[in-house]
């Protein structure tokens, strides 16, 4: 009929607006979808954690020792800080090789501050580098991983020993951080009363 209103169609579906991702979901999305790194589900109120051993292992060292080892890393080797500890990402399997490598370098058990996290372990996930709301004491990236870049190719590996222009050499990295860890341990020991001297004084007092 002329002049009548057009029929109203009701079969058009309008998508509902997407809810913005919560902060924790955005961080998990960055790791899982952009970097393809596995994460560990976090309980409410706890930080997101990264699963270690599949894409990388971790050397956990005092920050001062870690800084000395930075020269042995590739420009894009990811490095994280948390408090006074530095996490150096290394090739998968490196944690298993570390005890034998320290023995070969003649450090043995002299570097208790040098720890390795391997398969089955976790590390706190630092916030993506474009976020400025990192909580005090939380993990942060000193050298963040770059989406789209083959992170594994930049990680120190034992198989790179002696290579030129390839992946960073795990042997040189471990040798450097082990030496600095030992120096830090000696510095702390010298700053405290010697247990041997105290024992000797007690023996003299009762003689």
C-alpha positions as CSV (number, residue, x, y, z in Angstrom):
1,X,0.0,0.0,0.0
2,X,1.3,3.4,-1.0
3,X,2.5,5.5,2.0
4,X,2.7,2.5,4.4
5,X,5.8,1.9,6.5
6,X,8.3,-0.6,5.2
7,X,8.1,-4.0,6.9
8,X,10.3,-4.4,9.9
9,X,12.9,-7.2,9.6
10,X,13.8,-9.1,12.7
11,X,16.3,-11.6,11.2
12,X,19.3,-9.4,11.4
13,X,21.6,-10.3,14.2
14,X,23.8,-7.7,15.8
15,X,26.9,-9.1,17.5
16,X,27.2,-8.2,21.2
17,X,30.2,-5.9,22.0
18,X,33.2,-7.8,23.1
19,X,34.2,-7.4,26.8
20,X,37.7,-6.1,27.2
21,X,40.2,-8.6,28.5
22,X,41.1,-8.3,32.1
23,X,44.7,-7.4,32.9
24,X,45.7,-11.0,33.6
25,X,44.0,-12.2,30.4
26,X,45.8,-9.7,28.3
27,X,49.1,-10.8,29.7
28,X,48.3,-14.5,29.1
29,X,47.1,-13.6,25.6
30,X,50.4,-11.9,24.8
31,X,52.4,-14.9,25.9
32,X,50.3,-17.7,24.5
33,X,49.2,-16.1,21.2
34,X,52.0,-13.7,20.3
35,X,55.0,-15.6,21.6
36,X,53.4,-19.1,21.7
37,X,54.8,-19.7,25.1
38,X,52.9,-22.1,27.4
39,X,51.6,-20.6,30.7
40,X,50.5,-22.1,34.0
41,X,46.9,-21.2,35.1
42,X,47.1,-18.7,37.9
43,X,44.9,-18.7,40.9
44,X,43.1,-15.6,41.8
45,X,45.5,-13.0,43.3
46,X,48.6,-14.8,42.1
47,X,50.8,-13.8,39.1
48,X,50.7,-15.6,35.8
49,X,53.6,-18.0,35.5
50,X,55.5,-19.4,32.5
51,X,56.1,-23.1,32.0
52,X,59.8,-23.7,31.7
53,X,61.5,-26.5,29.8
54,X,59.7,-26.6,26.5
55,X,60.7,-23.3,24.8
56,X,63.5,-22.3,27.2
57,X,65.3,-23.1,30.5
58,X,66.3,-20.4,33.0
59,X,69.5,-19.5,34.8
60,X,68.5,-17.7,38.1
61,X,71.4,-15.7,39.4
62,X,72.1,-12.6,41.5
63,X,71.4,-9.5,39.4
64,X,75.0,-8.3,39.7
65,X,76.3,-11.6,38.4
66,X,73.7,-11.6,35.6
67,X,74.8,-8.2,34.4
68,X,78.3,-9.5,34.0
69,X,77.0,-12.3,31.8
70,X,75.0,-10.0,29.5
71,X,77.9,-9.6,27.2
72,X,77.7,-13.2,26.3
73,X,74.1,-13.0,25.1
74,X,72.7,-12.1,21.7
75,X,71.0,-8.7,21.5
76,X,67.5,-10.3,21.6
77,X,68.2,-13.0,24.3
78,X,65.3,-12.4,26.8
79,X,66.4,-11.4,30.3
80,X,64.1,-10.7,33.3
81,X,64.6,-9.1,36.7
82,X,62.7,-9.8,39.9
83,X,64.0,-8.1,43.0
84,X,67.7,-8.8,43.3
85,X,67.6,-11.8,41.0
86,X,68.1,-12.0,37.3
87,X,66.6,-14.7,35.0
88,X,68.6,-15.5,31.9
89,X,66.7,-17.5,29.4
90,X,68.8,-20.3,27.9
91,X,68.2,-23.2,25.5
92,X,65.9,-26.1,26.7
93,X,67.9,-28.8,28.4
94,X,70.5,-26.4,29.8
95,X,69.3,-26.9,33.3
96,X,70.1,-30.6,33.1
97,X,73.6,-29.9,31.7
98,X,74.5,-27.3,34.4
99,X,75.9,-29.6,37.1
100,X,78.2,-31.3,34.7
101,X,79.2,-28.1,33.1
102,X,80.1,-26.5,36.5
103,X,82.2,-29.6,37.3
104,X,84.0,-29.3,34.0
105,X,84.6,-25.6,34.6
106,X,86.0,-26.7,38.1
107,X,83.4,-24.7,40.0
108,X,81.5,-27.7,41.3
109,X,79.4,-26.8,44.4
110,X,81.2,-23.4,44.9
111,X,78.4,-21.3,43.4
112,X,75.2,-22.0,45.4
113,X,73.6,-18.8,44.2
114,X,73.6,-20.1,40.6
115,X,70.3,-22.0,40.1
116,X,68.8,-23.5,37.0
117,X,65.1,-24.0,36.3
118,X,64.3,-26.7,33.7
119,X,61.5,-29.1,32.6
120,X,58.6,-29.0,35.0
121,X,59.6,-25.7,36.5
122,X,57.9,-22.3,36.3
123,X,58.9,-18.6,36.5
124,X,56.8,-15.6,37.2
125,X,55.7,-14.0,33.9
126,X,56.8,-10.4,33.6
127,X,54.3,-7.9,32.3
128,X,54.6,-7.2,28.5
129,X,57.0,-4.4,27.8
130,X,54.2,-1.9,26.8
131,X,52.5,-2.0,30.2
132,X,53.5,0.6,32.8
133,X,51.6,-0.7,35.8
134,X,54.0,-3.3,37.0
135,X,53.7,-3.8,40.8
136,X,56.7,-3.3,43.0
137,X,58.6,-6.5,43.4
138,X,57.0,-8.1,40.3
139,X,59.1,-9.6,37.5
140,X,60.0,-7.2,34.7
141,X,61.7,-7.6,31.4
142,X,65.2,-6.2,31.1
143,X,65.4,-7.5,27.6
144,X,61.9,-8.5,26.5
145,X,61.2,-11.3,23.9
146,X,60.0,-10.0,20.6
147,X,56.9,-11.5,19.0
148,X,57.6,-12.9,15.5
149,X,61.3,-13.4,16.2
150,X,62.6,-16.9,16.7
151,X,63.5,-16.7,20.4
152,X,65.2,-20.1,20.4
153,X,67.8,-19.0,18.0
154,X,69.0,-16.3,20.4
155,X,69.3,-18.5,23.5
156,X,72.7,-19.7,24.8
157,X,73.2,-23.3,24.1
158,X,75.9,-25.9,24.9
159,X,76.1,-26.9,21.3
160,X,77.3,-23.4,20.3
161,X,80.6,-23.8,22.1
162,X,83.3,-22.6,19.7
163,X,80.9,-21.5,17.0
164,X,81.2,-18.0,15.5
165,X,78.1,-16.1,14.5
166,X,75.7,-18.7,15.8
167,X,73.7,-19.0,19.0
168,X,75.4,-17.7,22.2
169,X,77.8,-20.0,24.0
170,X,76.4,-21.4,27.2
171,X,79.9,-22.4,28.5
172,X,81.1,-18.8,28.4
173,X,77.9,-17.5,30.0
174,X,78.0,-20.0,32.8
175,X,81.7,-19.5,33.4
176,X,81.2,-15.7,33.8
177,X,78.2,-15.8,36.0
178,X,79.7,-18.6,38.2
179,X,82.8,-16.5,38.8
180,X,80.8,-13.5,39.8
181,X,78.4,-15.6,42.0
182,X,81.5,-16.9,43.8
183,X,82.9,-13.4,44.3
184,X,79.6,-12.2,45.7
185,X,79.6,-15.2,48.1
186,X,83.1,-14.4,49.2
187,X,82.2,-10.8,49.7
188,X,79.3,-11.7,51.9
189,X,81.4,-14.2,53.8
190,X,84.1,-11.6,54.5
191,X,81.5,-9.2,55.8
192,X,80.4,-11.6,58.5
193,X,82.4,-13.0,61.5
194,X,84.2,-16.1,60.5
195,X,82.6,-19.2,62.0
196,X,86.1,-20.8,62.1
197,X,87.5,-17.9,64.2
198,X,84.5,-18.0,66.5
199,X,85.0,-21.7,67.1
200,X,88.7,-21.2,67.8
201,X,87.9,-18.5,70.4
202,X,85.5,-20.8,72.2
203,X,88.1,-23.5,72.3
204,X,90.7,-21.2,73.9
205,X,88.1,-20.0,76.5
206,X,87.6,-23.5,77.7
207,X,91.2,-24.6,77.6
